[in-house]
């Protein structure tokens, strides 16, 4: 049985390992990432922040998935003044395909509703078709595609 709960500082070692799993999965989609160990998140700060919720999914005594929601201020030209940004979505490979990511999303969505936030946003690489399908299945729709150009690469 899979349960979700709020992460705590004692979970940090596992969560840091998950972060490197995310980096490894995203490297093929992003040639701009530095080599070696990198960190996207300040996980301890997110766990301790009243403006964020870090959730883990647990099978028995094992943490098998994670995700976070963070309340952010929206640009003044948008209809909403605040939104929840989702990140750190990870499921251990042996547990994929069991709707665990959806359980994490549900727990985060419940927390977001409790904060009286209606708008949820996340980022996903355009070439990551598996993740895009999972987010679309959960109710997300594409909004904007970020484009990039590296002049040094073009000059070769």
N, CA, C and O atoms as a GROMACS GRO file, in nm:
protein
  624
    1UNK      N    1   0.085  -0.118   0.000
    1UNK     CA    2   0.000   0.000   0.000
    1UNK      C    3   0.089   0.125   0.000
    1UNK      O    4   0.187   0.133   0.074
    2UNK      N    5   0.054   0.220  -0.083
    2UNK     CA    6   0.129   0.345  -0.095
    2UNK      C    7   0.053   0.453  -0.018
    2UNK      O    8  -0.067   0.473  -0.039
    3UNK      N    9   0.124   0.524   0.069
    3UNK     CA   10   0.067   0.640   0.137
    3UNK      C   11   0.151   0.762   0.103
    3UNK      O   12   0.269   0.749   0.068
    4UNK      N   13   0.092   0.879   0.113
    4UNK     CA   14   0.168   1.003   0.096
    4UNK      C   15   0.170   1.075   0.229
    4UNK      O   16   0.079   1.063   0.311
    5UNK      N   17   0.278   1.150   0.248
    5UNK     CA   18   0.291   1.230   0.369
    5UNK      C   19   0.382   1.348   0.339
    5UNK      O   20   0.454   1.350   0.239
    6UNK      N   21   0.378   1.447   0.429
    6UNK     CA   22   0.469   1.560   0.419
    6UNK      C   23   0.610   1.513   0.450
    6UNK      O   24   0.632   1.439   0.545
    7UNK      N   25   0.705   1.557   0.369
    7UNK     CA   26   0.845   1.523   0.393
    7UNK      C   27   0.897   1.597   0.514
    7UNK      O   28   0.844   1.701   0.553
    8UNK      N   29   1.001   1.542   0.574
    8UNK     CA   30   1.067   1.610   0.685
    8UNK      C   31   1.218   1.606   0.664
    8UNK      O   32   1.268   1.537   0.575
    9UNK      N   33   1.290   1.679   0.746
    9UNK     CA   34   1.435   1.692   0.729
    9UNK      C   35   1.504   1.556   0.737
    9UNK      O   36   1.608   1.537   0.673
   10UNK      N   37   1.450   1.462   0.811
   10UNK     CA   38   1.509   1.329   0.821
   10UNK      C   39   1.507   1.256   0.686
   10UNK      O   40   1.581   1.160   0.667
   11UNK      N   41   1.425   1.300   0.592
   11UNK     CA   42   1.414   1.239   0.459
   11UNK      C   43   1.519   1.291   0.361
   11UNK      O   44   1.526   1.243   0.248
   12UNK      N   45   1.599   1.388   0.402
   12UNK     CA   46   1.686   1.460   0.308
   12UNK      C   47   1.781   1.369   0.229
   12UNK      O   48   1.798   1.389   0.109
   13UNK      N   49   1.844   1.271   0.292
   13UNK     CA   50   1.938   1.185   0.218
   13UNK      C   51   1.868   1.117   0.100
   13UNK      O   52   1.922   1.115  -0.011
   14UNK      N   53   1.751   1.063   0.124
   14UNK     CA   54   1.675   0.998   0.017
   14UNK      C   55   1.636   1.101  -0.089
   14UNK      O   56   1.646   1.074  -0.209
   15UNK      N   57   1.591   1.217  -0.046
   15UNK     CA   58   1.546   1.318  -0.141
   15UNK      C   59   1.661   1.371  -0.226
   15UNK      O   60   1.643   1.400  -0.344
   16UNK      N   61   1.779   1.384  -0.168
   16UNK     CA   62   1.896   1.426  -0.246
   16UNK      C   63   1.932   1.320  -0.351
   16UNK      O   64   1.974   1.354  -0.461
   17UNK      N   65   1.915   1.194  -0.316
   17UNK     CA   66   1.936   1.086  -0.413
   17UNK      C   67   1.832   1.096  -0.526
   17UNK      O   68   1.867   1.080  -0.643
   18UNK      N   69   1.706   1.123  -0.492
   18UNK     CA   70   1.602   1.141  -0.594
   18UNK      C   71   1.638   1.257  -0.687
   18UNK      O   72   1.618   1.249  -0.808
   19UNK      N   73   1.690   1.365  -0.629
   19UNK     CA   74   1.726   1.482  -0.710
   19UNK      C   75   1.827   1.443  -0.818
   19UNK      O   76   1.817   1.488  -0.932
   20UNK      N   77   1.924   1.360  -0.782
   20UNK     CA   78   2.022   1.317  -0.882
   20UNK      C   79   1.959   1.225  -0.986
   20UNK      O   80   2.002   1.223  -1.100
   21UNK      N   81   1.856   1.151  -0.947
   21UNK     CA   82   1.780   1.071  -1.044
   21UNK      C   83   1.709   1.159  -1.144
   21UNK      O   84   1.703   1.128  -1.263
   22UNK      N   85   1.654   1.271  -1.096
   22UNK     CA   86   1.588   1.367  -1.186
   22UNK      C   87   1.690   1.427  -1.282
   22UNK      O   88   1.664   1.436  -1.402
   23UNK      N   89   1.805   1.467  -1.229
   23UNK     CA   90   1.910   1.526  -1.313
   23UNK      C   91   1.952   1.426  -1.421
   23UNK      O   92   1.965   1.463  -1.538
   24UNK      N   93   1.974   1.301  -1.383
   24UNK     CA   94   2.015   1.200  -1.479
   24UNK      C   95   1.909   1.180  -1.588
   24UNK      O   96   1.943   1.163  -1.705
   25UNK      N   97   1.783   1.182  -1.550
   25UNK     CA   98   1.675   1.164  -1.647
   25UNK      C   99   1.663   1.284  -1.741
   25UNK      O  100   1.622   1.269  -1.856
   26UNK      N  101   1.698   1.402  -1.692
   26UNK     CA  102   1.682   1.523  -1.773
   26UNK      C  103   1.803   1.558  -1.858
   26UNK      O  104   1.792   1.635  -1.953
   27UNK      N  105   1.919   1.503  -1.825
   27UNK     CA  106   2.040   1.535  -1.904
   27UNK      C  107   2.023   1.514  -2.054
   27UNK      O  108   2.069   1.598  -2.131
   28UNK      N  109   1.960   1.405  -2.099
   28UNK     CA  110   1.945   1.388  -2.244
   28UNK      C  111   1.860   1.498  -2.310
   28UNK      O  112   1.870   1.520  -2.431
   29UNK      N  113   1.777   1.566  -2.233
   29UNK     CA  114   1.690   1.670  -2.288
   29UNK      C  115   1.753   1.808  -2.282
   29UNK      O  116   1.703   1.901  -2.345
   30UNK      N  117   1.864   1.824  -2.207
   30UNK     CA  118   1.918   1.958  -2.183
   30UNK      C  119   2.070   1.961  -2.193
   30UNK      O  120   2.139   1.928  -2.097
   31UNK      N  121   2.122   2.001  -2.310
   31UNK     CA  122   2.267   2.005  -2.328
   31UNK      C  123   2.335   2.117  -2.249
   31UNK      O  124   2.458   2.125  -2.247
   32UNK      N  125   2.258   2.203  -2.184
   32UNK     CA  126   2.318   2.314  -2.110
   32UNK      C  127   2.350   2.279  -1.965
   32UNK      O  128   2.409   2.360  -1.894
   33UNK      N  129   2.313   2.160  -1.919
   33UNK     CA  130   2.343   2.121  -1.781
   33UNK      C  131   2.492   2.093  -1.765
   33UNK      O  132   2.554   2.030  -1.851
   34UNK      N  133   2.549   2.139  -1.654
   34UNK     CA  134   2.690   2.114  -1.625
   34UNK      C  135   2.712   1.966  -1.600
   34UNK      O  136   2.621   1.893  -1.561
   35UNK      N  137   2.834   1.921  -1.623
   35UNK     CA  138   2.872   1.783  -1.593
   35UNK      C  139   2.883   1.767  -1.442
   35UNK      O  140   2.901   1.864  -1.368
   36UNK      N  141   2.872   1.643  -1.397
   36UNK     CA  142   2.889   1.612  -1.255
   36UNK      C  143   2.762   1.634  -1.176
   36UNK      O  144   2.654   1.654  -1.232
   37UNK      N  145   2.776   1.630  -1.044
   37UNK     CA  146   2.661   1.645  -0.956
   37UNK      C  147   2.615   1.790  -0.954
   37UNK      O  148   2.695   1.881  -0.933
   38UNK      N  149   2.488   1.811  -0.978
   38UNK     CA  150   2.429   1.944  -0.969
   38UNK      C  151   2.304   1.935  -0.883
   38UNK      O  152   2.248   1.827  -0.863
   39UNK      N  153   2.260   2.049  -0.833
   39UNK     CA  154   2.141   2.054  -0.749
   39UNK      C  155   2.047   2.160  -0.804
   39UNK      O  156   2.086   2.275  -0.824
   40UNK      N  157   1.923   2.120  -0.828
   40UNK     CA  158   1.819   2.210  -0.873
   40UNK      C  159   1.752   2.281  -0.756
   40UNK      O  160   1.707   2.395  -0.770
   41UNK      N  161   1.744   2.215  -0.642
   41UNK     CA  162   1.656   2.259  -0.534
   41UNK      C  163   1.732   2.278  -0.404
   41UNK      O  164   1.834   2.213  -0.381
   42UNK      N  165   1.682   2.367  -0.320
   42UNK     CA  166   1.724   2.374  -0.181
   42UNK      C  167   1.616   2.298  -0.103
   42UNK      O  168   1.521   2.357  -0.052
   43UNK      N  169   1.632   2.167  -0.096
   43UNK     CA  170   1.527   2.082  -0.042
   43UNK      C  171   1.498   2.110   0.105
   43UNK      O  172   1.383   2.107   0.147
   44UNK      N  173   1.602   2.136   0.182
   44UNK     CA  174   1.580   2.166   0.324
   44UNK      C  175   1.496   2.292   0.339
   44UNK      O  176   1.403   2.296   0.420
   45UNK      N  177   1.528   2.395   0.261
   45UNK     CA  178   1.450   2.520   0.268
   45UNK      C  179   1.305   2.496   0.225
   45UNK      O  180   1.214   2.553   0.285
   46UNK      N  181   1.284   2.414   0.123
   46UNK     CA  182   1.148   2.384   0.079
   46UNK      C  183   1.071   2.310   0.188
   46UNK      O  184   0.954   2.340   0.214
   47UNK      N  185   1.135   2.214   0.252
   47UNK     CA  186   1.069   2.138   0.360
   47UNK      C  187   1.029   2.230   0.474
   47UNK      O  188   0.922   2.214   0.532
   48UNK      N  189   1.114   2.327   0.505
   48UNK     CA  190   1.090   2.415   0.620
   48UNK      C  191   1.002   2.536   0.587
   48UNK      O  192   0.956   2.604   0.679
   49UNK      N  193   0.979   2.562   0.461
   49UNK     CA  194   0.906   2.682   0.420
   49UNK      C  195   0.754   2.668   0.439
   49UNK      O  196   0.697   2.566   0.402
   50UNK      N  197   0.690   2.769   0.497
   50UNK     CA  198   0.543   2.767   0.504
   50UNK      C  199   0.479   2.793   0.368
   50UNK      O  200   0.359   2.772   0.351
   51UNK      N  201   0.557   2.837   0.271
   51UNK     CA  202   0.509   2.864   0.136
   51UNK      C  203   0.530   2.746   0.042
   51UNK      O  204   0.513   2.760  -0.080
   52UNK      N  205   0.567   2.632   0.097
   52UNK     CA  206   0.592   2.514   0.014
   52UNK      C  207   0.547   2.389   0.089
   52UNK      O  208   0.538   2.386   0.212
   53UNK      N  209   0.519   2.286   0.010
   53UNK     CA  210   0.485   2.155   0.065
   53UNK      C  211   0.564   2.051  -0.015
   53UNK      O  212   0.549   2.041  -0.136
   54UNK      N  213   0.648   1.976   0.054
   54UNK     CA  214   0.720   1.865  -0.008
   54UNK      C  215   0.650   1.737   0.037
   54UNK      O  216   0.630   1.715   0.157
   55UNK      N  217   0.612   1.655  -0.059
   55UNK     CA  218   0.538   1.532  -0.032
   55UNK      C  219   0.622   1.414  -0.076
   55UNK      O  220   0.691   1.418  -0.178
   56UNK      N  221   0.616   1.308   0.002
   56UNK     CA  222   0.677   1.181  -0.037
   56UNK      C  223   0.569   1.074  -0.038
   56UNK      O  224   0.472   1.080   0.037
   57UNK      N  225   0.589   0.976  -0.125
   57UNK     CA  226   0.506   0.856  -0.125
   57UNK      C  227   0.588   0.745  -0.062
   57UNK      O  228   0.707   0.731  -0.091
   58UNK      N  229   0.524   0.667   0.023
   58UNK     CA  230   0.594   0.566   0.100
   58UNK      C  231   0.528   0.430   0.079
   58UNK      O  232   0.405   0.417   0.087
   59UNK      N  233   0.610   0.329   0.052
   59UNK     CA  234   0.565   0.190   0.043
   59UNK      C  235   0.633   0.116   0.158
   59UNK      O  236   0.754   0.093   0.155
   60UNK      N  237   0.556   0.078   0.258
   60UNK     CA  238   0.615   0.019   0.378
   60UNK      C  239   0.699   0.125   0.448
   60UNK      O  240   0.647   0.228   0.491
   61UNK      N  241   0.829   0.098   0.461
   61UNK     CA  242   0.921   0.195   0.522
   61UNK      C  243   1.003   0.270   0.418
   61UNK      O  244   1.089   0.350   0.453
   62UNK      N  245   0.977   0.244   0.290
   62UNK     CA  246   1.060   0.298   0.182
   62UNK      C  247   0.994   0.417   0.114
   62UNK      O  248   0.880   0.409   0.070
   63UNK      N  249   1.068   0.527   0.106
   63UNK     CA  250   1.022   0.642   0.028
   63UNK      C  251   1.044   0.609  -0.119
   63UNK      O  252   1.155   0.576  -0.160
   64UNK      N  253   0.937   0.617  -0.198
   64UNK     CA  254   0.946   0.574  -0.337
   64UNK      C  255   0.916   0.685  -0.438
   64UNK      O  256   0.935   0.666  -0.558
   65UNK      N  257   0.871   0.801  -0.390
   65UNK     CA  258   0.839   0.911  -0.482
   65UNK      C  259   0.837   1.042  -0.407
   65UNK      O  260   0.829   1.046  -0.284
   66UNK      N  261   0.844   1.150  -0.484
   66UNK     CA  262   0.845   1.283  -0.423
   66UNK      C  263   0.787   1.387  -0.518
   66UNK      O  264   0.767   1.361  -0.637
   67UNK      N  265   0.762   1.503  -0.463
   67UNK     CA  266   0.720   1.620  -0.540
   67UNK      C  267   0.703   1.736  -0.445
   67UNK      O  268   0.688   1.718  -0.324
   68UNK      N  269   0.705   1.857  -0.500
   68UNK     CA  270   0.678   1.973  -0.416
   68UNK      C  271   0.587   2.071  -0.486
   68UNK      O  272   0.577   2.073  -0.609
   69UNK      N  273   0.520   2.152  -0.406
   69UNK     CA  274   0.442   2.266  -0.454
   69UNK      C  275   0.494   2.388  -0.378
   69UNK      O  276   0.515   2.382  -0.256
   70UNK      N  277   0.515   2.496  -0.448
   70UNK     CA  278   0.562   2.619  -0.386
   70UNK      C  279   0.474   2.734  -0.433
   70UNK      O  280   0.451   2.752  -0.553
   71UNK      N  281   0.427   2.811  -0.339
   71UNK     CA  282   0.346   2.928  -0.374
   71UNK      C  283   0.439   3.038  -0.423
   71UNK      O  284   0.538   3.070  -0.357
   72UNK      N  285   0.406   3.094  -0.538
   72UNK     CA  286   0.488   3.201  -0.597
   72UNK      C  287   0.397   3.316  -0.636
   72UNK      O  288   0.278   3.298  -0.661
   73UNK      N  289   0.455   3.435  -0.639
   73UNK     CA  290   0.383   3.554  -0.684
   73UNK      C  291   0.380   3.555  -0.836
   73UNK      O  292   0.480   3.529  -0.902
   74UNK      N  293   0.264   3.584  -0.891
   74UNK     CA  294   0.248   3.588  -1.037
   74UNK      C  295   0.287   3.726  -1.090
   74UNK      O  296   0.289   3.824  -1.015
   75UNK      N  297   0.317   3.731  -1.217
   75UNK     CA  298   0.342   3.859  -1.284
   75UNK      C  299   0.217   3.945  -1.276
   75UNK      O  300   0.105   3.893  -1.278
   76UNK      N  301   0.235   4.074  -1.265
   76UNK     CA  302   0.119   4.162  -1.243
   76UNK      C  303   0.022   4.168  -1.362
   76UNK      O  304  -0.089   4.218  -1.347
   77UNK      N  305   0.063   4.120  -1.477
   77UNK     CA  306  -0.026   4.123  -1.593
   77UNK      C  307  -0.113   3.997  -1.604
   77UNK      O  308  -0.195   3.987  -1.696
   78UNK      N  309  -0.096   3.902  -1.513
   78UNK     CA  310  -0.177   3.780  -1.517
   78UNK      C  311  -0.304   3.795  -1.434
   78UNK      O  312  -0.310   3.881  -1.345
   79UNK      N  313  -0.403   3.715  -1.462
   79UNK     CA  314  -0.531   3.722  -1.391
   79UNK      C  315  -0.518   3.679  -1.245
   79UNK      O  316  -0.592   3.729  -1.160
   80UNK      N  317  -0.429   3.590  -1.216
   80UNK     CA  318  -0.410   3.542  -1.080
   80UNK      C  319  -0.292   3.615  -1.016
   80UNK      O  320  -0.196   3.650  -1.085
   81UNK      N  321  -0.299   3.639  -0.886
   81UNK     CA  322  -0.190   3.709  -0.818
   81UNK      C  323  -0.085   3.613  -0.763
   81UNK      O  324   0.031   3.650  -0.747
   82UNK      N  325  -0.126   3.489  -0.734
   82UNK     CA  326  -0.034   3.387  -0.686
   82UNK      C  327  -0.067   3.255  -0.756
   82UNK      O  328  -0.179   3.234  -0.803
   83UNK      N  329   0.031   3.169  -0.761
   83UNK     CA  330   0.011   3.038  -0.820
   83UNK      C  331   0.098   2.937  -0.746
   83UNK      O  332   0.188   2.975  -0.671
   84UNK      N  333   0.071   2.811  -0.767
   84UNK     CA  334   0.155   2.706  -0.711
   84UNK      C  335   0.241   2.649  -0.824
   84UNK      O  336   0.191   2.614  -0.931
   85UNK      N  337   0.369   2.641  -0.798
   85UNK     CA  338   0.463   2.584  -0.893
   85UNK      C  339   0.497   2.443  -0.844
   85UNK      O  340   0.534   2.425  -0.728
   86UNK      N  341   0.487   2.345  -0.932
   86UNK     CA  342   0.521   2.207  -0.898
   86UNK      C  343   0.658   2.172  -0.951
   86UNK      O  344   0.697   2.214  -1.060
   87UNK      N  345   0.732   2.095  -0.874
   87UNK     CA  346   0.862   2.048  -0.915
   87UNK      C  347   0.902   1.925  -0.836
   87UNK      O  348   0.826   1.877  -0.751
   88UNK      N  349   1.021   1.873  -0.864
   88UNK     CA  350   1.080   1.762  -0.791
   88UNK      C  351   0.995   1.636  -0.799
   88UNK      O  352   0.990   1.556  -0.706
   89UNK      N  353   0.927   1.618  -0.913
   89UNK     CA  354   0.842   1.502  -0.933
   89UNK      C  355   0.931   1.384  -0.972
   89UNK      O  356   0.994   1.384  -1.077
   90UNK      N  357   0.936   1.284  -0.884
   90UNK     CA  358   1.022   1.168  -0.907
   90UNK      C  359   0.957   1.043  -0.850
   90UNK      O  360   0.902   1.046  -0.740
   91UNK      N  361   0.964   0.934  -0.925
   91UNK     CA  362   0.922   0.802  -0.877
   91UNK      C  363   1.038   0.706  -0.903
   91UNK      O  364   1.092   0.702  -1.014
   92UNK      N  365   1.076   0.629  -0.802
   92UNK     CA  366   1.182   0.530  -0.820
   92UNK      C  367   1.146   0.438  -0.935
   92UNK      O  368   1.030   0.398  -0.949
   93UNK      N  369   1.244   0.402  -1.017
   93UNK     CA  370   1.215   0.320  -1.135
   93UNK      C  371   1.133   0.194  -1.107
   93UNK      O  372   1.044   0.161  -1.186
   94UNK      N  373   1.160   0.123  -1.000
   94UNK     CA  374   1.089  -0.002  -0.970
   94UNK      C  375   0.942   0.020  -0.938
   94UNK      O  376   0.864  -0.075  -0.935
   95UNK      N  377   0.903   0.145  -0.912
   95UNK     CA  378   0.765   0.176  -0.872
   95UNK      C  379   0.688   0.253  -0.979
   95UNK      O  380   0.573   0.293  -0.956
   96UNK      N  381   0.749   0.274  -1.094
   96UNK     CA  382   0.681   0.349  -1.200
   96UNK      C  383   0.570   0.266  -1.261
   96UNK      O  384   0.572   0.143  -1.257
   97UNK      N  385   0.471   0.336  -1.316
   97UNK     CA  386   0.359   0.268  -1.380
   97UNK      C  387   0.252   0.222  -1.282
   97UNK      O  388   0.164   0.145  -1.320
   98UNK      N  389   0.258   0.268  -1.158
   98UNK     CA  390   0.163   0.226  -1.055
   98UNK      C  391   0.077   0.344  -1.006
   98UNK      O  392   0.015   0.335  -0.900
   99UNK      N  393   0.074   0.452  -1.082
   99UNK     CA  394  -0.004   0.572  -1.049
   99UNK      C  395   0.042   0.642  -0.921
   99UNK      O  396  -0.035   0.714  -0.858
  100UNK      N  397   0.168   0.619  -0.883
  100UNK     CA  398   0.220   0.682  -0.761
  100UNK      C  399   0.239   0.832  -0.783
  100UNK      O  400   0.213   0.911  -0.692
  101UNK      N  401   0.283   0.871  -0.901
  101UNK     CA  402   0.298   1.014  -0.930
  101UNK      C  403   0.164   1.085  -0.914
  101UNK      O  404   0.158   1.198  -0.865
  102UNK      N  405   0.056   1.019  -0.955
  102UNK     CA  406  -0.077   1.078  -0.940
  102UNK      C  407  -0.112   1.095  -0.793
  102UNK      O  408  -0.175   1.195  -0.756
  103UNK      N  409  -0.073   1.002  -0.708
  103UNK     CA  410  -0.098   1.015  -0.563
  103UNK      C  411  -0.023   1.136  -0.507
  103UNK      O  412  -0.076   1.209  -0.424
  104UNK      N  413   0.100   1.156  -0.552
  104UNK     CA  414   0.177   1.272  -0.509
  104UNK      C  415   0.109   1.399  -0.558
  104UNK      O  416   0.093   1.495  -0.483
  105UNK      N  417   0.068   1.400  -0.685
  105UNK     CA  418  -0.003   1.516  -0.740
  105UNK      C  419  -0.131   1.545  -0.663
  105UNK      O  420  -0.163   1.661  -0.636
  106UNK      N  421  -0.204   1.441  -0.629
  106UNK     CA  422  -0.329   1.459  -0.553
  106UNK      C  423  -0.301   1.521  -0.416
  106UNK      O  424  -0.373   1.611  -0.372
  107UNK      N  425  -0.197   1.474  -0.348
  107UNK     CA  426  -0.163   1.529  -0.217
  107UNK      C  427  -0.121   1.675  -0.229
  107UNK      O  428  -0.159   1.758  -0.147
  108UNK      N  429  -0.043   1.706  -0.332
  108UNK     CA  430  -0.001   1.845  -0.352
  108UNK      C  431  -0.120   1.934  -0.389
  108UNK      O  432  -0.131   2.046  -0.341
  109UNK      N  433  -0.208   1.882  -0.473
  109UNK     CA  434  -0.327   1.958  -0.512
  109UNK      C  435  -0.416   1.986  -0.391
  109UNK      O  436  -0.471   2.096  -0.379
  110UNK      N  437  -0.429   1.889  -0.303
  110UNK     CA  438  -0.506   1.911  -0.179
  110UNK      C  439  -0.445   2.026  -0.098
  110UNK      O  440  -0.516   2.114  -0.050
  111UNK      N  441  -0.313   2.024  -0.083
  111UNK     CA  442  -0.244   2.131  -0.008
  111UNK      C  443  -0.264   2.266  -0.078
  111UNK      O  444  -0.289   2.366  -0.011
  112UNK      N  445  -0.253   2.268  -0.211
  112UNK     CA  446  -0.269   2.391  -0.288
  112UNK      C  447  -0.410   2.448  -0.266
  112UNK      O  448  -0.426   2.569  -0.246
  113UNK      N  449  -0.510   2.364  -0.271
  113UNK     CA  450  -0.648   2.409  -0.246
  113UNK      C  451  -0.661   2.470  -0.105
  113UNK      O  452  -0.729   2.571  -0.088
  114UNK      N  453  -0.597   2.408  -0.008
  114UNK     CA  454  -0.602   2.460   0.129
  114UNK      C  455  -0.539   2.598   0.140
  114UNK      O  456  -0.568   2.674   0.233
  115UNK      N  457  -0.451   2.631   0.046
  115UNK     CA  458  -0.387   2.762   0.044
  115UNK      C  459  -0.468   2.864  -0.036
  115UNK      O  460  -0.425   2.978  -0.053
  116UNK      N  461  -0.585   2.823  -0.084
  116UNK     CA  462  -0.674   2.906  -0.166
  116UNK      C  463  -0.607   2.951  -0.296
  116UNK      O  464  -0.624   3.065  -0.340
  117UNK      N  465  -0.531   2.862  -0.356
  117UNK     CA  466  -0.465   2.886  -0.484
  117UNK      C  467  -0.539   2.805  -0.589
  117UNK      O  468  -0.572   2.688  -0.566
  118UNK      N  469  -0.564   2.865  -0.705
  118UNK     CA  470  -0.635   2.795  -0.812
  118UNK      C  471  -0.543   2.760  -0.930
  118UNK      O  472  -0.569   2.663  -1.001
  119UNK      N  473  -0.439   2.837  -0.951
  119UNK     CA  474  -0.352   2.818  -1.068
  119UNK      C  475  -0.231   2.733  -1.028
  119UNK      O  476  -0.162   2.762  -0.930
  120UNK      N  477  -0.206   2.627  -1.107
  120UNK     CA  478  -0.090   2.541  -1.085
  120UNK      C  479  -0.009   2.539  -1.213
  120UNK      O  480  -0.064   2.525  -1.323
  121UNK      N  481   0.122   2.553  -1.199
  121UNK     CA  482   0.211   2.551  -1.315
  121UNK      C  483   0.328   2.457  -1.289
  121UNK      O  484   0.365   2.432  -1.175
  122UNK      N  485   0.386   2.406  -1.396
  122UNK     CA  486   0.506   2.326  -1.388
  122UNK      C  487   0.580   2.338  -1.520
  122UNK      O  488   0.525   2.387  -1.619
  123UNK      N  489   0.703   2.292  -1.521
  123UNK     CA  490   0.783   2.291  -1.643
  123UNK      C  491   0.820   2.148  -1.676
  123UNK      O  492   0.845   2.066  -1.587
  124UNK      N  493   0.822   2.118  -1.804
  124UNK     CA  494   0.861   1.986  -1.852
  124UNK      C  495   0.932   2.005  -1.985
  124UNK      O  496   0.893   2.089  -2.066
  125UNK      N  497   1.035   1.926  -2.008
  125UNK     CA  498   1.106   1.937  -2.136
  125UNK      C  499   1.015   1.897  -2.251
  125UNK      O  500   0.942   1.798  -2.241
  126UNK      N  501   1.019   1.973  -2.359
  126UNK     CA  502   0.931   1.950  -2.474
  126UNK      C  503   0.949   1.811  -2.533
  126UNK      O  504   0.854   1.755  -2.587
  127UNK      N  505   1.070   1.754  -2.524
  127UNK     CA  506   1.097   1.622  -2.580
  127UNK      C  507   1.063   1.509  -2.483
  127UNK      O  508   1.073   1.392  -2.519
  128UNK      N  509   1.022   1.541  -2.361
  128UNK     CA  510   0.993   1.440  -2.261
  128UNK      C  511   0.846   1.395  -2.274
  128UNK      O  512   0.761   1.430  -2.193
  129UNK      N  513   0.822   1.316  -2.378
  129UNK     CA  514   0.685   1.276  -2.412
  129UNK      C  515   0.617   1.197  -2.300
  129UNK      O  516   0.497   1.211  -2.279
  130UNK      N  517   0.692   1.115  -2.230
  130UNK     CA  518   0.633   1.035  -2.121
  130UNK      C  519   0.580   1.126  -2.012
  130UNK      O  520   0.468   1.109  -1.965
  131UNK      N  521   0.661   1.222  -1.970
  131UNK     CA  522   0.617   1.316  -1.865
  131UNK      C  523   0.500   1.401  -1.912
  131UNK      O  524   0.406   1.426  -1.838
  132UNK      N  525   0.507   1.447  -2.036
  132UNK     CA  526   0.398   1.530  -2.089
  132UNK      C  527   0.267   1.453  -2.087
  132UNK      O  528   0.165   1.506  -2.045
  133UNK      N  529   0.269   1.328  -2.131
  133UNK     CA  530   0.147   1.246  -2.129
  133UNK      C  531   0.095   1.228  -1.986
  133UNK      O  532  -0.026   1.236  -1.962
  134UNK      N  533   0.184   1.206  -1.892
  134UNK     CA  534   0.143   1.188  -1.752
  134UNK      C  535   0.078   1.315  -1.698
  134UNK      O  536  -0.024   1.308  -1.630
  135UNK      N  537   0.136   1.431  -1.728
  135UNK     CA  538   0.078   1.557  -1.681
  135UNK      C  539  -0.054   1.588  -1.751
  135UNK      O  540  -0.147   1.638  -1.688
  136UNK      N  541  -0.062   1.559  -1.879
  136UNK     CA  542  -0.189   1.579  -1.950
  136UNK      C  543  -0.297   1.488  -1.892
  136UNK      O  544  -0.412   1.530  -1.877
  137UNK      N  545  -0.262   1.365  -1.861
  137UNK     CA  546  -0.357   1.271  -1.800
  137UNK      C  547  -0.407   1.326  -1.666
  137UNK      O  548  -0.521   1.303  -1.627
  138UNK      N  549  -0.321   1.398  -1.595
  138UNK     CA  550  -0.357   1.456  -1.465
  138UNK      C  551  -0.436   1.586  -1.481
  138UNK      O  552  -0.485   1.640  -1.382
  139UNK      N  553  -0.451   1.636  -1.604
  139UNK     CA  554  -0.533   1.755  -1.627
  139UNK      C  555  -0.457   1.879  -1.669
  139UNK      O  556  -0.518   1.984  -1.691
  140UNK      N  557  -0.326   1.871  -1.682
  140UNK     CA  558  -0.248   1.987  -1.726
  140UNK      C  559  -0.258   2.002  -1.878
  140UNK      O  560  -0.275   1.904  -1.950
  141UNK      N  561  -0.246   2.125  -1.924
  141UNK     CA  562  -0.244   2.153  -2.067
  141UNK      C  563  -0.119   2.234  -2.099
  141UNK      O  564  -0.075   2.315  -2.017
  142UNK      N  565  -0.061   2.213  -2.217
  142UNK     CA  566   0.056   2.293  -2.255
  142UNK      C  567   0.020   2.441  -2.261
  142UNK      O  568  -0.091   2.478  -2.298
  143UNK      N  569   0.116   2.525  -2.222
  143UNK     CA  570   0.090   2.667  -2.219
  143UNK      C  571   0.191   2.745  -2.302
  143UNK      O  572   0.152   2.827  -2.386
  144UNK      N  573   0.319   2.722  -2.280
  144UNK     CA  574   0.422   2.797  -2.352
  144UNK      C  575   0.544   2.708  -2.369
  144UNK      O  576   0.576   2.630  -2.279
  145UNK      N  577   0.610   2.719  -2.480
  145UNK     CA  578   0.732   2.646  -2.506
  145UNK      C  579   0.848   2.744  -2.502
  145UNK      O  580   0.849   2.841  -2.578
  146UNK      N  581   0.945   2.720  -2.415
  146UNK     CA  582   1.064   2.805  -2.409
  146UNK      C  583   1.158   2.761  -2.520
  146UNK      O  584   1.178   2.641  -2.540
  147UNK      N  585   1.215   2.856  -2.591
  147UNK     CA  586   1.309   2.826  -2.700
  147UNK      C  587   1.446   2.876  -2.658
  147UNK      O  588   1.458   2.967  -2.576
  148UNK      N  589   1.552   2.815  -2.715
  148UNK     CA  590   1.687   2.859  -2.685
  148UNK      C  591   1.773   2.852  -2.810
  148UNK      O  592   1.741   2.781  -2.906
  149UNK      N  593   1.883   2.927  -2.807
  149UNK     CA  594   1.981   2.924  -2.914
  149UNK      C  595   2.117   2.950  -2.850
  149UNK      O  596   2.131   3.038  -2.766
  150UNK      N  597   2.216   2.872  -2.891
  150UNK     CA  598   2.352   2.892  -2.844
  150UNK      C  599   2.437   2.932  -2.964
  150UNK      O  600   2.459   2.851  -3.055
  151UNK      N  601   2.484   3.055  -2.964
  151UNK     CA  602   2.558   3.106  -3.079
  151UNK      C  603   2.690   3.032  -3.099
  151UNK      O  604   2.734   3.016  -3.213
  152UNK      N  605   2.754   2.987  -2.992
  152UNK     CA  606   2.879   2.912  -3.007
  152UNK      C  607   2.854   2.780  -3.081
  152UNK      O  608   2.936   2.738  -3.163
  153UNK      N  609   2.743   2.714  -3.051
  153UNK     CA  610   2.710   2.590  -3.120
  153UNK      C  611   2.681   2.616  -3.267
  153UNK      O  612   2.717   2.535  -3.352
  154UNK      N  613   2.617   2.728  -3.297
  154UNK     CA  614   2.582   2.759  -3.436
  154UNK      C  615   2.706   2.793  -3.519
  154UNK      O  616   2.708   2.769  -3.640
  155UNK      N  617   2.809   2.849  -3.455
  155UNK     CA  618   2.928   2.893  -3.528
  155UNK      C  619   3.022   2.777  -3.561
  155UNK      O  620   3.118   2.795  -3.635
  156UNK      N  621   2.996   2.659  -3.506
  156UNK     CA  622   3.085   2.544  -3.534
  156UNK      C  623   3.065   2.489  -3.670
  156UNK      O  624   3.132   2.393  -3.708
   0.00000   0.00000   0.00000
